[in-house]
Amino acid sequence: MLDRCLFALNLRSGRMLRGMTREQLAEKAGTGPEMVGRYERGESTPPIRTMVALADALGTTTSHLSGRGGVERELLFISE
């Protein structure tokens, strides 16, 4: 089961570290900026297809976004 809070944190931090706006991420992932905002606030869980698109747009994996990528990957992602 997906931990919405951890997904939200990883999604937002990944976007911000890459200097992307919600609009830019949404465009790259093929979704709307309002949905990206809902995912980042933990209000909604994206469908698998959207999660894959978000991960691709951020240059990471769905495992990392969902918090299942291991501590080393998470620390690397946050420090990039």
All heavy atoms as a GROMACS GRO file, in nm:
protein
  609
    1MET      N    1   0.083  -0.119   0.000
    1MET     CA    2   0.000   0.000   0.000
    1MET      C    3   0.088   0.125   0.000
    1MET      O    4   0.190   0.131   0.066
    1MET     CB    5  -0.091  -0.003   0.122
    1MET     CG    6  -0.186   0.110   0.130
    1MET     SD    7  -0.306   0.076   0.260
    1MET     CE    8  -0.442   0.161   0.193
    2LEU      N    9   0.047   0.224  -0.075
    2LEU     CA   10   0.123   0.347  -0.089
    2LEU      C   11   0.105   0.437   0.033
    2LEU      O   12  -0.007   0.463   0.076
    2LEU     CB   13   0.076   0.421  -0.216
    2LEU     CG   14   0.145   0.553  -0.248
    2LEU    CD1   15   0.291   0.528  -0.285
    2LEU    CD2   16   0.073   0.622  -0.362
    3ASP      N   17   0.215   0.484   0.087
    3ASP     CA   18   0.212   0.582   0.196
    3ASP      C   19   0.199   0.719   0.130
    3ASP      O   20   0.294   0.773   0.074
    3ASP     CB   21   0.341   0.572   0.277
    3ASP     CG   22   0.346   0.671   0.392
    3ASP    OD1   23   0.277   0.775   0.386
    3ASP    OD2   24   0.419   0.645   0.488
    4ARG      N   25   0.078   0.774   0.134
    4ARG     CA   26   0.050   0.900   0.066
    4ARG      C   27   0.138   1.014   0.114
    4ARG      O   28   0.181   1.098   0.035
    4ARG     CB   29  -0.097   0.939   0.087
    4ARG     CG   30  -0.173   0.938  -0.040
    4ARG     CD   31  -0.306   1.004  -0.020
    4ARG     NE   32  -0.408   0.902  -0.033
    4ARG     CZ   33  -0.535   0.924  -0.013
    4ARG    NH1   34  -0.577   1.041   0.026
    4ARG    NH2   35  -0.622   0.828  -0.028
    5CYS      N   36   0.165   1.020   0.243
    5CYS     CA   37   0.248   1.129   0.297
    5CYS      C   38   0.391   1.122   0.246
    5CYS      O   39   0.449   1.223   0.208
    5CYS     CB   40   0.247   1.126   0.450
    5CYS     SG   41   0.087   1.170   0.520
    6LEU      N   42   0.447   1.002   0.243
    6LEU     CA   43   0.584   0.986   0.194
    6LEU      C   44   0.590   1.013   0.045
    6LEU      O   45   0.682   1.080  -0.003
    6LEU     CB   46   0.634   0.845   0.226
    6LEU     CG   47   0.781   0.818   0.196
    6LEU    CD1   48   0.871   0.920   0.263
    6LEU    CD2   49   0.816   0.677   0.240
    7PHE      N   50   0.492   0.965  -0.031
    7PHE     CA   51   0.486   0.993  -0.174
    7PHE      C   52   0.478   1.144  -0.197
    7PHE      O   53   0.550   1.200  -0.280
    7PHE     CB   54   0.366   0.923  -0.239
    7PHE     CG   55   0.350   0.957  -0.384
    7PHE    CD1   56   0.425   0.891  -0.480
    7PHE    CD2   57   0.263   1.056  -0.425
    7PHE    CE1   58   0.413   0.925  -0.614
    7PHE    CE2   59   0.249   1.090  -0.558
    7PHE     CZ   60   0.325   1.023  -0.653
    8ALA      N   61   0.391   1.211  -0.122
    8ALA     CA   62   0.373   1.356  -0.136
    8ALA      C   63   0.504   1.430  -0.109
    8ALA      O   64   0.543   1.520  -0.184
    8ALA     CB   65   0.263   1.405  -0.040
    9LEU      N   66   0.572   1.393  -0.002
    9LEU     CA   67   0.700   1.455   0.034
    9LEU      C   68   0.804   1.434  -0.075
    9LEU      O   69   0.873   1.528  -0.117
    9LEU     CB   70   0.750   1.400   0.167
    9LEU     CG   71   0.886   1.449   0.215
    9LEU    CD1   72   0.880   1.598   0.245
    9LEU    CD2   73   0.930   1.371   0.336
   10ASN      N   74   0.818   1.310  -0.123
   10ASN     CA   75   0.917   1.280  -0.226
   10ASN      C   76   0.885   1.351  -0.358
   10ASN      O   77   0.975   1.399  -0.426
   10ASN     CB   78   0.928   1.129  -0.248
   10ASN     CG   79   1.001   1.061  -0.135
   10ASN    OD1   80   1.079   1.122  -0.063
   10ASN    ND2   81   0.976   0.933  -0.118
   11LEU      N   82   0.757   1.357  -0.392
   11LEU     CA   83   0.717   1.424  -0.516
   11LEU      C   84   0.750   1.573  -0.509
   11LEU      O   85   0.813   1.629  -0.599
   11LEU     CB   86   0.568   1.403  -0.541
   11LEU     CG   87   0.513   1.466  -0.668
   11LEU    CD1   88   0.575   1.402  -0.792
   11LEU    CD2   89   0.361   1.452  -0.672
   12ARG      N   90   0.710   1.636  -0.401
   12ARG     CA   91   0.732   1.781  -0.388
   12ARG      C   92   0.881   1.813  -0.379
   12ARG      O   93   0.930   1.905  -0.446
   12ARG     CB   94   0.660   1.834  -0.264
   12ARG     CG   95   0.671   1.985  -0.252
   12ARG     CD   96   0.574   2.038  -0.146
   12ARG     NE   97   0.565   2.181  -0.152
   12ARG     CZ   98   0.641   2.264  -0.081
   12ARG    NH1   99   0.731   2.218   0.002
   12ARG    NH2  100   0.625   2.394  -0.092
   13SER      N  101   0.956   1.739  -0.298
   13SER     CA  102   1.098   1.768  -0.285
   13SER      C  103   1.171   1.743  -0.417
   13SER      O  104   1.258   1.821  -0.455
   13SER     CB  105   1.162   1.688  -0.171
   13SER     OG  106   1.161   1.550  -0.198
   14GLY      N  107   1.134   1.639  -0.489
   14GLY     CA  108   1.195   1.612  -0.619
   14GLY      C  109   1.169   1.723  -0.718
   14GLY      O  110   1.258   1.767  -0.790
   15ARG      N  111   1.046   1.773  -0.719
   15ARG     CA  112   1.010   1.882  -0.811
   15ARG      C  113   1.087   2.009  -0.775
   15ARG      O  114   1.145   2.074  -0.862
   15ARG     CB  115   0.860   1.909  -0.804
   15ARG     CG  116   0.817   2.027  -0.890
   15ARG     CD  117   0.670   2.055  -0.879
   15ARG     NE  118   0.622   2.092  -0.748
   15ARG     CZ  119   0.637   2.212  -0.692
   15ARG    NH1  120   0.701   2.310  -0.756
   15ARG    NH2  121   0.587   2.237  -0.572
   16MET      N  122   1.090   2.042  -0.648
   16MET     CA  123   1.156   2.165  -0.605
   16MET      C  124   1.307   2.159  -0.627
   16MET      O  125   1.368   2.258  -0.668
   16MET     CB  126   1.121   2.195  -0.460
   16MET     CG  127   0.973   2.227  -0.444
   16MET     SD  128   0.928   2.266  -0.276
   16MET     CE  129   0.992   2.432  -0.267
   17LEU      N  130   1.367   2.045  -0.600
   17LEU     CA  131   1.511   2.031  -0.618
   17LEU      C  132   1.551   2.045  -0.765
   17LEU      O  133   1.663   2.086  -0.795
   17LEU     CB  134   1.559   1.896  -0.565
   17LEU     CG  135   1.566   1.887  -0.413
   17LEU    CD1  136   1.587   1.744  -0.368
   17LEU    CD2  137   1.677   1.976  -0.360
   18ARG      N  138   1.459   2.015  -0.853
   18ARG     CA  139   1.486   2.028  -0.996
   18ARG      C  140   1.443   2.164  -1.050
   18ARG      O  141   1.453   2.190  -1.169
   18ARG     CB  142   1.418   1.915  -1.071
   18ARG     CG  143   1.499   1.787  -1.058
   18ARG     CD  144   1.418   1.663  -1.082
   18ARG     NE  145   1.500   1.544  -1.065
   18ARG     CZ  146   1.542   1.496  -0.949
   18ARG    NH1  147   1.511   1.556  -0.837
   18ARG    NH2  148   1.615   1.386  -0.942
   19GLY      N  149   1.396   2.250  -0.961
   19GLY     CA  150   1.358   2.384  -1.000
   19GLY      C  151   1.238   2.390  -1.092
   19GLY      O  152   1.225   2.482  -1.172
   20MET      N  153   1.150   2.292  -1.078
   20MET     CA  154   1.032   2.285  -1.164
   20MET      C  155   0.910   2.342  -1.092
   20MET      O  156   0.897   2.328  -0.971
   20MET     CB  157   1.002   2.139  -1.203
   20MET     CG  158   1.110   2.072  -1.284
   20MET     SD  159   1.077   1.895  -1.306
   20MET     CE  160   0.947   1.902  -1.426
   21THR      N  161   0.822   2.404  -1.170
   21THR     CA  162   0.694   2.446  -1.116
   21THR      C  163   0.596   2.328  -1.127
   21THR      O  164   0.623   2.230  -1.197
   21THR     CB  165   0.636   2.564  -1.196
   21THR    OG1  166   0.609   2.520  -1.330
   21THR    CG2  167   0.732   2.683  -1.197
   22ARG      N  168   0.485   2.340  -1.059
   22ARG     CA  169   0.382   2.236  -1.072
   22ARG      C  170   0.335   2.226  -1.216
   22ARG      O  171   0.307   2.118  -1.266
   22ARG     CB  172   0.264   2.266  -0.980
   22ARG     CG  173   0.292   2.240  -0.836
   22ARG     CD  174   0.171   2.263  -0.751
   22ARG     NE  175   0.204   2.236  -0.612
   22ARG     CZ  176   0.142   2.289  -0.510
   22ARG    NH1  177   0.041   2.371  -0.529
   22ARG    NH2  178   0.178   2.259  -0.388
   23GLU      N  179   0.326   2.341  -1.282
   23GLU     CA  180   0.281   2.344  -1.421
   23GLU      C  181   0.378   2.269  -1.512
   23GLU      O  182   0.337   2.194  -1.600
   23GLU     CB  183   0.264   2.489  -1.468
   23GLU     CG  184   0.148   2.562  -1.404
   23GLU     CD  185   0.175   2.611  -1.261
   23GLU    OE1  186   0.292   2.611  -1.215
   23GLU    OE2  187   0.077   2.648  -1.195
   24GLN      N  188   0.508   2.290  -1.490
   24GLN     CA  189   0.609   2.222  -1.571
   24GLN      C  190   0.606   2.071  -1.549
   24GLN      O  191   0.612   1.994  -1.645
   24GLN     CB  192   0.749   2.276  -1.539
   24GLN     CG  193   0.770   2.418  -1.587
   24GLN     CD  194   0.898   2.478  -1.532
   24GLN    OE1  195   0.937   2.453  -1.417
   24GLN    NE2  196   0.963   2.562  -1.613
   25LEU      N  197   0.597   2.030  -1.423
   25LEU     CA  198   0.590   1.887  -1.393
   25LEU      C  199   0.463   1.827  -1.452
   25LEU      O  200   0.467   1.720  -1.513
   25LEU     CB  201   0.595   1.863  -1.243
   25LEU     CG  202   0.584   1.717  -1.198
   25LEU    CD1  203   0.691   1.630  -1.264
   25LEU    CD2  204   0.589   1.707  -1.046
   26ALA      N  205   0.352   1.895  -1.436
   26ALA     CA  206   0.225   1.845  -1.489
   26ALA      C  207   0.232   1.828  -1.640
   26ALA      O  208   0.186   1.726  -1.694
   26ALA     CB  209   0.112   1.941  -1.452
   27GLU      N  210   0.290   1.925  -1.709
   27GLU     CA  211   0.301   1.917  -1.854
   27GLU      C  212   0.386   1.797  -1.896
   27GLU      O  213   0.349   1.721  -1.986
   27GLU     CB  214   0.361   2.045  -1.910
   27GLU     CG  215   0.364   2.049  -2.061
   27GLU     CD  216   0.416   2.180  -2.116
   27GLU    OE1  217   0.395   2.284  -2.051
   27GLU    OE2  218   0.478   2.176  -2.223
   28LYS      N  219   0.499   1.779  -1.830
   28LYS     CA  220   0.588   1.666  -1.862
   28LYS      C  221   0.522   1.532  -1.832
   28LYS      O  222   0.549   1.433  -1.900
   28LYS     CB  223   0.720   1.676  -1.785
   28LYS     CG  224   0.813   1.780  -1.839
   28LYS     CD  225   0.947   1.771  -1.769
   28LYS     CE  226   1.047   1.857  -1.840
   28LYS     NZ  227   1.183   1.819  -1.810
   29ALA      N  228   0.439   1.528  -1.728
   29ALA     CA  229   0.377   1.403  -1.686
   29ALA      C  230   0.240   1.380  -1.751
   29ALA      O  231   0.180   1.274  -1.731
   29ALA     CB  232   0.364   1.400  -1.534
   30GLY      N  233   0.189   1.479  -1.823
   30GLY     CA  234   0.061   1.463  -1.890
   30GLY      C  235  -0.058   1.467  -1.796
   30GLY      O  236  -0.157   1.397  -1.815
   31THR      N  237  -0.048   1.550  -1.693
   31THR     CA  238  -0.159   1.567  -1.599
   31THR      C  239  -0.178   1.717  -1.574
   31THR      O  240  -0.108   1.798  -1.633
   31THR     CB  241  -0.133   1.489  -1.467
   31THR    OG1  242  -0.252   1.488  -1.389
   31THR    CG2  243  -0.018   1.545  -1.388
   32GLY      N  244  -0.270   1.753  -1.489
   32GLY     CA  245  -0.294   1.894  -1.461
   32GLY      C  246  -0.219   1.941  -1.338
   32GLY      O  247  -0.193   1.863  -1.246
   33PRO      N  248  -0.183   2.071  -1.334
   33PRO     CA  249  -0.112   2.124  -1.218
   33PRO      C  250  -0.193   2.114  -1.089
   33PRO      O  251  -0.137   2.097  -0.981
   33PRO     CB  252  -0.083   2.269  -1.254
   33PRO     CG  253  -0.166   2.300  -1.373
   33PRO     CD  254  -0.204   2.172  -1.438
   34GLU      N  255  -0.327   2.120  -1.102
   34GLU     CA  256  -0.408   2.106  -0.979
   34GLU      C  257  -0.398   1.964  -0.923
   34GLU      O  258  -0.398   1.945  -0.802
   34GLU     CB  259  -0.553   2.143  -0.997
   34GLU     CG  260  -0.631   2.150  -1.121
   34GLU     CD  261  -0.578   2.159  -1.261
   34GLU    OE1  262  -0.539   2.267  -1.306
   34GLU    OE2  263  -0.582   2.058  -1.328
   35MET      N  264  -0.383   1.866  -1.011
   35MET     CA  265  -0.366   1.728  -0.963
   35MET      C  266  -0.229   1.709  -0.899
   35MET      O  267  -0.216   1.643  -0.796
   35MET     CB  268  -0.386   1.627  -1.076
   35MET     CG  269  -0.531   1.616  -1.121
   35MET     SD  270  -0.650   1.586  -0.987
   35MET     CE  271  -0.596   1.429  -0.920
   36VAL      N  272  -0.126   1.769  -0.958
   36VAL     CA  273   0.007   1.762  -0.897
   36VAL      C  274   0.001   1.820  -0.756
   36VAL      O  275   0.056   1.763  -0.662
   36VAL     CB  276   0.113   1.835  -0.983
   36VAL    CG1  277   0.246   1.845  -0.909
   36VAL    CG2  278   0.133   1.763  -1.117
   37GLY      N  279  -0.069   1.932  -0.741
   37GLY     CA  280  -0.085   1.993  -0.608
   37GLY      C  281  -0.156   1.900  -0.511
   37GLY      O  282  -0.116   1.888  -0.395
   38ARG      N  283  -0.259   1.832  -0.558
   38ARG     CA  284  -0.330   1.737  -0.471
   38ARG      C  285  -0.240   1.620  -0.432
   38ARG      O  286  -0.245   1.575  -0.316
   38ARG     CB  287  -0.456   1.686  -0.541
   38ARG     CG  288  -0.562   1.795  -0.556
   38ARG     CD  289  -0.691   1.740  -0.606
   38ARG     NE  290  -0.744   1.655  -0.499
   38ARG     CZ  291  -0.852   1.581  -0.512
   38ARG    NH1  292  -0.920   1.580  -0.624
   38ARG    NH2  293  -0.895   1.507  -0.412
   39TYR      N  294  -0.159   1.572  -0.525
   39TYR     CA  295  -0.066   1.463  -0.493
   39TYR      C  296   0.038   1.510  -0.393
   39TYR      O  297   0.072   1.437  -0.299
   39TYR     CB  298   0.005   1.411  -0.619
   39TYR     CG  299  -0.085   1.360  -0.728
   39TYR    CD1  300  -0.050   1.375  -0.862
   39TYR    CD2  301  -0.206   1.297  -0.701
   39TYR    CE1  302  -0.131   1.329  -0.964
   39TYR    CE2  303  -0.288   1.251  -0.803
   39TYR     CZ  304  -0.251   1.267  -0.934
   39TYR     OH  305  -0.330   1.221  -1.035
   40GLU      N  306   0.089   1.632  -0.411
   40GLU     CA  307   0.191   1.685  -0.320
   40GLU      C  308   0.137   1.712  -0.180
   40GLU      O  309   0.213   1.708  -0.083
   40GLU     CB  310   0.249   1.815  -0.376
   40GLU     CG  311   0.338   1.794  -0.496
   40GLU     CD  312   0.403   1.921  -0.547
   40GLU    OE1  313   0.363   2.032  -0.504
   40GLU    OE2  314   0.495   1.909  -0.628
   41ARG      N  315   0.010   1.741  -0.169
   41ARG     CA  316  -0.051   1.762  -0.037
   41ARG      C  317  -0.101   1.632   0.025
   41ARG      O  318  -0.150   1.633   0.138
   41ARG     CB  319  -0.166   1.862  -0.049
   41ARG     CG  320  -0.121   2.005  -0.080
   41ARG     CD  321  -0.234   2.105  -0.072
   41ARG     NE  322  -0.342   2.078  -0.167
   41ARG     CZ  323  -0.345   2.118  -0.294
   41ARG    NH1  324  -0.244   2.187  -0.344
   41ARG    NH2  325  -0.448   2.089  -0.371
   42GLY      N  326  -0.090   1.523  -0.046
   42GLY     CA  327  -0.136   1.394   0.005
   42GLY      C  328  -0.287   1.380   0.005
   42GLY      O  329  -0.342   1.295   0.074
   43GLU      N  330  -0.356   1.462  -0.074
   43GLU     CA  331  -0.501   1.458  -0.081
   43GLU      C  332  -0.553   1.351  -0.176
   43GLU      O  333  -0.669   1.312  -0.168
   43GLU     CB  334  -0.556   1.594  -0.126
   43GLU     CG  335  -0.528   1.705  -0.029
   43GLU     CD  336  -0.566   1.841  -0.083
   43GLU    OE1  337  -0.610   1.852  -0.200
   43GLU    OE2  338  -0.551   1.940  -0.008
   44SER      N  339  -0.467   1.306  -0.264
   44SER     CA  340  -0.508   1.209  -0.366
   44SER      C  341  -0.389   1.122  -0.401
   44SER      O  342  -0.273   1.163  -0.386
   44SER     CB  343  -0.557   1.284  -0.490
   44SER     OG  344  -0.607   1.195  -0.585
   45THR      N  345  -0.417   1.002  -0.447
   45THR     CA  346  -0.315   0.909  -0.492
   45THR      C  347  -0.326   0.895  -0.643
   45THR      O  348  -0.434   0.866  -0.694
   45THR     CB  349  -0.334   0.770  -0.427
   45THR    OG1  350  -0.331   0.786  -0.285
   45THR    CG2  351  -0.225   0.674  -0.469
   46PRO      N  352  -0.216   0.913  -0.716
   46PRO     CA  353  -0.224   0.904  -0.861
   46PRO      C  354  -0.241   0.760  -0.908
   46PRO      O  355  -0.194   0.667  -0.842
   46PRO     CB  356  -0.089   0.959  -0.908
   46PRO     CG  357   0.003   0.934  -0.795
   46PRO     CD  358  -0.080   0.945  -0.670
   47PRO      N  359  -0.306   0.742  -1.022
   47PRO     CA  360  -0.309   0.609  -1.083
   47PRO      C  361  -0.166   0.566  -1.119
   47PRO      O  362  -0.078   0.652  -1.137
   47PRO     CB  363  -0.394   0.628  -1.210
   47PRO     CG  364  -0.452   0.764  -1.203
   47PRO     CD  365  -0.376   0.842  -1.099
   48ILE      N  366  -0.144   0.439  -1.134
   48ILE     CA  367  -0.010   0.386  -1.164
   48ILE      C  368   0.050   0.456  -1.286
   48ILE      O  369   0.166   0.496  -1.285
   48ILE     CB  370  -0.014   0.234  -1.185
   48ILE    CG1  371  -0.056   0.163  -1.056
   48ILE    CG2  372   0.120   0.181  -1.235
   48ILE    CD1  373   0.043   0.176  -0.943
   49ARG      N  374  -0.028   0.469  -1.392
   49ARG     CA  375   0.022   0.531  -1.515
   49ARG      C  376   0.073   0.674  -1.489
   49ARG      O  377   0.178   0.713  -1.539
   49ARG     CB  378  -0.088   0.533  -1.620
   49ARG     CG  379  -0.043   0.585  -1.754
   49ARG     CD  380  -0.151   0.568  -1.855
   49ARG     NE  381  -0.178   0.425  -1.866
   49ARG     CZ  382  -0.251   0.368  -1.958
   49ARG    NH1  383  -0.308   0.441  -2.049
   49ARG    NH2  384  -0.270   0.238  -1.961
   50THR      N  385   0.001   0.748  -1.408
   50THR     CA  386   0.042   0.885  -1.375
   50THR      C  387   0.164   0.884  -1.284
   50THR      O  388   0.254   0.966  -1.299
   50THR     CB  389  -0.074   0.961  -1.308
   50THR    OG1  390  -0.187   0.960  -1.396
   50THR    CG2  391  -0.036   1.104  -1.276
   51MET      N  392   0.170   0.790  -1.192
   51MET     CA  393   0.287   0.779  -1.104
   51MET      C  394   0.413   0.752  -1.186
   51MET      O  395   0.518   0.812  -1.161
   51MET     CB  396   0.266   0.670  -0.999
   51MET     CG  397   0.374   0.670  -0.893
   51MET     SD  398   0.359   0.539  -0.771
   51MET     CE  399   0.201   0.573  -0.700
   52VAL      N  400   0.402   0.664  -1.283
   52VAL     CA  401   0.516   0.635  -1.371
   52VAL      C  402   0.556   0.761  -1.448
   52VAL      O  403   0.675   0.793  -1.458
   52VAL     CB  404   0.483   0.518  -1.467
   52VAL    CG1  405   0.590   0.503  -1.574
   52VAL    CG2  406   0.467   0.388  -1.390
   53ALA      N  407   0.459   0.834  -1.500
   53ALA     CA  408   0.488   0.955  -1.576
   53ALA      C  409   0.553   1.061  -1.487
   53ALA      O  410   0.646   1.132  -1.531
   53ALA     CB  411   0.360   1.009  -1.639
   54LEU      N  412   0.507   1.075  -1.363
   54LEU     CA  413   0.568   1.170  -1.269
   54LEU      C  414   0.712   1.131  -1.239
   54LEU      O  415   0.802   1.217  -1.238
   54LEU     CB  416   0.486   1.178  -1.140
   54LEU     CG  417   0.350   1.244  -1.151
   54LEU    CD1  418   0.265   1.214  -1.027
   54LEU    CD2  419   0.364   1.395  -1.171
   55ALA      N  420   0.735   1.003  -1.214
   55ALA     CA  421   0.871   0.956  -1.186
   55ALA      C  422   0.962   0.981  -1.306
   55ALA      O  423   1.074   1.030  -1.290
   55ALA     CB  424   0.868   0.807  -1.151
   56ASP      N  425   0.914   0.950  -1.427
   56ASP     CA  426   0.994   0.975  -1.547
   56ASP      C  427   1.026   1.123  -1.562
   56ASP      O  428   1.140   1.159  -1.595
   56ASP     CB  429   0.920   0.926  -1.672
   56ASP     CG  430   0.915   0.774  -1.682
   56ASP    OD1  431   0.989   0.705  -1.609
   56ASP    OD2  432   0.836   0.726  -1.765
   57ALA      N  433   0.928   1.208  -1.538
   57ALA     CA  434   0.948   1.353  -1.552
   57ALA      C  435   1.052   1.405  -1.452
   57ALA      O  436   1.122   1.502  -1.480
   57ALA     CB  437   0.816   1.426  -1.533
   58LEU      N  438   1.064   1.339  -1.338
   58LEU     CA  439   1.160   1.379  -1.235
   58LEU      C  440   1.293   1.304  -1.246
   58LEU      O  441   1.385   1.328  -1.168
   58LEU     CB  442   1.101   1.359  -1.095
   58LEU     CG  443   0.986   1.451  -1.058
   58LEU    CD1  444   0.924   1.408  -0.926
   58LEU    CD2  445   1.031   1.596  -1.053
   59GLY      N  446   1.299   1.209  -1.339
   59GLY     CA  447   1.423   1.132  -1.355
   59GLY      C  448   1.448   1.036  -1.241
   59GLY      O  449   1.563   1.013  -1.203
   60THR      N  450   1.342   0.979  -1.187
   60THR     CA  451   1.355   0.885  -1.076
   60THR      C  452   1.264   0.765  -1.103
   60THR      O  453   1.219   0.745  -1.215
   60THR     CB  454   1.324   0.953  -0.941
   60THR    OG1  455   1.363   0.865  -0.835
   60THR    CG2  456   1.180   0.994  -0.927
   61THR      N  457   1.241   0.686  -1.001
   61THR     CA  458   1.158   0.566  -1.016
   61THR      C  459   1.034   0.576  -0.929
   61THR      O  460   1.030   0.654  -0.832
   61THR     CB  461   1.235   0.440  -0.973
   61THR    OG1  462   1.265   0.450  -0.833
   61THR    CG2  463   1.365   0.424  -1.052
   62THR      N  464   0.935   0.496  -0.962
   62THR     CA  465   0.816   0.490  -0.879
   62THR      C  466   0.850   0.433  -0.741
   62THR      O  467   0.790   0.473  -0.642
   62THR     CB  468   0.705   0.405  -0.944
   62THR    OG1  469   0.757   0.274  -0.971
   62THR    CG2  470   0.657   0.469  -1.072
   63SER      N  471   0.947   0.344  -0.736
   63SER     CA  472   0.990   0.289  -0.606
   63SER      C  473   1.041   0.399  -0.515
   63SER      O  474   1.010   0.403  -0.397
   63SER     CB  475   1.099   0.184  -0.624
   63SER     OG  476   1.050   0.071  -0.689
   64HIS      N  477   1.118   0.489  -0.573
   64HIS     CA  478   1.170   0.598  -0.492
   64HIS      C  479   1.058   0.692  -0.448
   64HIS      O  480   1.051   0.731  -0.331
   64HIS     CB  481   1.278   0.678  -0.564
   64HIS     CG  482   1.323   0.792  -0.481
   64HIS    ND1  483   1.278   0.919  -0.501
   64HIS    CD2  484   1.402   0.796  -0.371
   64HIS    CE1  485   1.329   0.997  -0.407
   64HIS    NE2  486   1.404   0.925  -0.328
   65LEU      N  487   0.972   0.731  -0.542
   65LEU     CA  488   0.864   0.822  -0.505
   65LEU      C  489   0.775   0.764  -0.397
   65LEU      O  490   0.727   0.835  -0.309
   65LEU     CB  491   0.779   0.858  -0.628
   65LEU     CG  492   0.839   0.957  -0.726
   65LEU    CD1  493   0.742   0.981  -0.842
   65LEU    CD2  494   0.876   1.088  -0.660
   66SER      N  495   0.754   0.633  -0.403
   66SER     CA  496   0.667   0.569  -0.304
   66SER      C  497   0.738   0.539  -0.173
   66SER      O  498   0.677   0.492  -0.078
   66SER     CB  499   0.607   0.441  -0.362
   66SER     OG  500   0.709   0.345  -0.385
   67GLY      N  501   0.868   0.565  -0.169
   67GLY     CA  502   0.943   0.542  -0.045
   67GLY      C  503   0.996   0.401  -0.031
   67GLY      O  504   1.040   0.362   0.076
   68ARG      N  505   0.996   0.326  -0.139
   68ARG     CA  506   1.044   0.188  -0.134
   68ARG      C  507   1.177   0.171  -0.205
   68ARG      O  508   1.216   0.062  -0.240
   68ARG     CB  509   0.941   0.094  -0.194
   68ARG     CG  510   0.812   0.095  -0.118
   68ARG     CD  511   0.713  -0.003  -0.176
   68ARG     NE  512   0.589   0.001  -0.102
   68ARG     CZ  513   0.561  -0.078   0.000
   68ARG    NH1  514   0.649  -0.166   0.041
   68ARG    NH2  515   0.444  -0.070   0.061
   69GLY      N  516   1.249   0.282  -0.224
   69GLY     CA  517   1.374   0.278  -0.299
   69GLY      C  518   1.497   0.260  -0.212
   69GLY      O  519   1.607   0.261  -0.262
   70GLY      N  520   1.481   0.246  -0.084
   70GLY     CA  521   1.595   0.230   0.005
   70GLY      C  522   1.643   0.364   0.059
   70GLY      O  523   1.628   0.467  -0.005
   71VAL      N  524   1.700   0.361   0.174
   71VAL     CA  525   1.745   0.483   0.241
   71VAL      C  526   1.851   0.554   0.160
   71VAL      O  527   1.848   0.675   0.145
   71VAL     CB  528   1.799   0.450   0.383
   71VAL    CG1  529   1.861   0.573   0.447
   71VAL    CG2  530   1.687   0.395   0.469
   72GLU      N  531   1.945   0.480   0.102
   72GLU     CA  532   2.052   0.543   0.027
   72GLU      C  533   1.997   0.622  -0.091
   72GLU      O  534   2.038   0.734  -0.116
   72GLU     CB  535   2.153   0.438  -0.024
   72GLU     CG  536   2.227   0.365   0.086
   72GLU     CD  537   2.147   0.250   0.147
   72GLU    OE1  538   2.042   0.212   0.090
   72GLU    OE2  539   2.188   0.201   0.252
   73ARG      N  540   1.902   0.565  -0.165
   73ARG     CA  541   1.843   0.635  -0.279
   73ARG      C  542   1.768   0.758  -0.232
   73ARG      O  543   1.774   0.862  -0.295
   73ARG     CB  544   1.747   0.544  -0.356
   73ARG     CG  545   1.814   0.466  -0.463
   73ARG     CD  546   1.711   0.396  -0.550
   73ARG     NE  547   1.641   0.486  -0.637
   73ARG     CZ  548   1.681   0.524  -0.756
   73ARG    NH1  549   1.797   0.483  -0.802
   73ARG    NH2  550   1.608   0.603  -0.831
   74GLU      N  551   1.695   0.746  -0.122
   74GLU     CA  552   1.619   0.861  -0.073
   74GLU      C  553   1.710   0.974  -0.033
   74GLU      O  554   1.685   1.090  -0.065
   74GLU     CB  555   1.529   0.818   0.044
   74GLU     CG  556   1.414   0.732  -0.001
   74GLU     CD  557   1.330   0.682   0.113
   74GLU    OE1  558   1.326   0.747   0.218
   74GLU    OE2  559   1.268   0.577   0.096
   75LEU      N  560   1.820   0.944   0.035
   75LEU     CA  561   1.913   1.048   0.075
   75LEU      C  562   1.979   1.110  -0.046
   75LEU      O  563   1.999   1.230  -0.052
   75LEU     CB  564   2.017   0.991   0.171
   75LEU     CG  565   1.965   0.951   0.308
   75LEU    CD1  566   2.076   0.886   0.389
   75LEU    CD2  567   1.907   1.068   0.383
   76LEU      N  568   2.011   1.030  -0.147
   76LEU     CA  569   2.071   1.082  -0.268
   76LEU      C  570   1.973   1.176  -0.338
   76LEU      O  571   2.009   1.284  -0.382
   76LEU     CB  572   2.109   0.966  -0.362
   76LEU     CG  573   2.164   1.007  -0.499
   76LEU    CD1  574   2.296   1.079  -0.481
   76LEU    CD2  575   2.182   0.884  -0.587
   77PHE      N  576   1.846   1.137  -0.347
   77PHE     CA  577   1.745   1.216  -0.414
   77PHE      C  578   1.728   1.350  -0.345
   77PHE      O  579   1.720   1.453  -0.409
   77PHE     CB  580   1.613   1.138  -0.414
   77PHE     CG  581   1.505   1.196  -0.500
   77PHE    CD1  582   1.515   1.195  -0.637
   77PHE    CD2  583   1.393   1.252  -0.443
   77PHE    CE1  584   1.416   1.246  -0.716
   77PHE    CE2  585   1.292   1.303  -0.520
   77PHE     CZ  586   1.304   1.301  -0.659
   78ILE      N  587   1.726   1.351  -0.213
   78ILE     CA  588   1.706   1.474  -0.138
   78ILE      C  589   1.828   1.565  -0.150
   78ILE      O  590   1.814   1.686  -0.156
   78ILE     CB  591   1.676   1.442   0.011
   78ILE    CG1  592   1.536   1.379   0.019
   78ILE    CG2  593   1.684   1.566   0.097
   78ILE    CD1  594   1.502   1.322   0.154
   79SER      N  595   1.947   1.509  -0.164
   79SER     CA  596   2.068   1.591  -0.168
   79SER      C  597   2.104   1.639  -0.307
   79SER      O  598   2.194   1.719  -0.322
   79SER     CB  599   2.185   1.513  -0.109
   79SER     OG  600   2.219   1.404  -0.193
   80GLU      N  601   2.036   1.592  -0.411
   80GLU     CA  602   2.068   1.635  -0.549
   80GLU      C  603   2.038   1.780  -0.571
   80GLU      O  604   1.952   1.838  -0.516
   80GLU     CB  605   1.990   1.550  -0.650
   80GLU     CG  606   2.042   1.410  -0.658
   80GLU     CD  607   1.963   1.327  -0.758
   80GLU    OE1  608   1.854   1.366  -0.801
   80GLU    OE2  609   2.013   1.221  -0.792
   0.00000   0.00000   0.00000
